[in-house]
Amino acid sequence: MIYVSIPVHEKPEVIVNQMQNFARYLPEAKVVLHVSKGAKFSTNELEDFLKEANTSNTLINPTQVETKWGSIIQAHLANIRYIIQQGDAEKVVFHSSNDMLIMDGLSEYLKDKKNIFHLRKCTSDSLWWVSRRAMEDSFIISFFKGYIYASQIEGSMYDIRLLECLLHNIDKQLLILENEKNYPKEEVVFSSFAYKNNINPDGLPYIYSEVHDFDRKLFRCFEINKFFANGNFFVARLFRWILSNLLTFFNNQNISIAVIESIINREYPIKQFLTLNDGSEEWIIYNKDFIFGVKRVKRDLNDLVRVFISEKYFKE
């Protein structure tokens, strides 16, 4: 059995829409939802929404943890524990509440694979801030002996036995995740643990993410201003912060209908967008022929992109 782990925190009606989306494109999977402690609705209220919509592919994890930015991994770990309790899990796929599937073929892509993740090597001189932050995390460095490999969490998948082993290491406090370093550990821990256990990915994550497009623009600016990009002095750090926020403000970080149509037609991403250079080395983001979903889709039922994706299969 394939399980899907998704942390949620807002708009039950949008969650229902996403569950309908998964039921259409990955019908054999069960989706486990983790409701944040900070959500404005209870697990019972969400369950009522799901029942009213006749969604039979969804389970709600009764355990709730805080899911503020930088601690999303705790929600996924709670979901993994709940999934193991079900007794029939073979592998777990990770998703976010603002991604959606867009085309057929995902079931076929997943059926003969156990582990799907990136091998994005983290270095202390990387242009990617998560890499630098992970390399400053003494607990992470110690446990993984300096070999840190990141992966996009959305569309990544791991064998349940590997995840059981990961939980064992966490429970025995061999791997400590609680420290003052605030960064998305879910993008580092799962893939690094797979690498530590000599597991190679059977494929790449299948979700197209606009985050990599943002990073590409940011890194290009860093390359032009290497003195400030690589410095650790106050002005350099301020430069990176201002640049990142300016790009965030002016950059449309939501997916567009035009991009979705190009992905469905296998016309996009173009060759130069299949890889990304972090400054220290280049890594492969996508296999163009095996992209089956996108993010970010606004959490709004009236959003044109969400309507486009939903109408596409409701009309079938």
Secondary structure, DSSP 4 states (H G I P E B T S, - for coil): -EEEEEEE-S-HHHHHHHHHHHHHH-TT-EEEEEE-TT-SS-HHHHHHHHHHTT--SEEE-S------TT-HHHHHHHHHHHHHHHS--SEEEE--TTEEE-SS-HHHHHHT-S-B---EE--TT-SSHHHHHHHT-HHHHHHHTT--EE--STT-EEEHHHHHHHHHHHHTTSS---SS--S-GGGTHHHHHHHHTTPPPSB---EEEHHHHHHHHHHHHHHHTHHHHH--SHHHHHHHHHHHHHHHHHS--S--HHHHHHHHTT--S-GGGSEEE-SS-EEE---GGG--EEE---S-TT-HHHHHHHHHHHT-
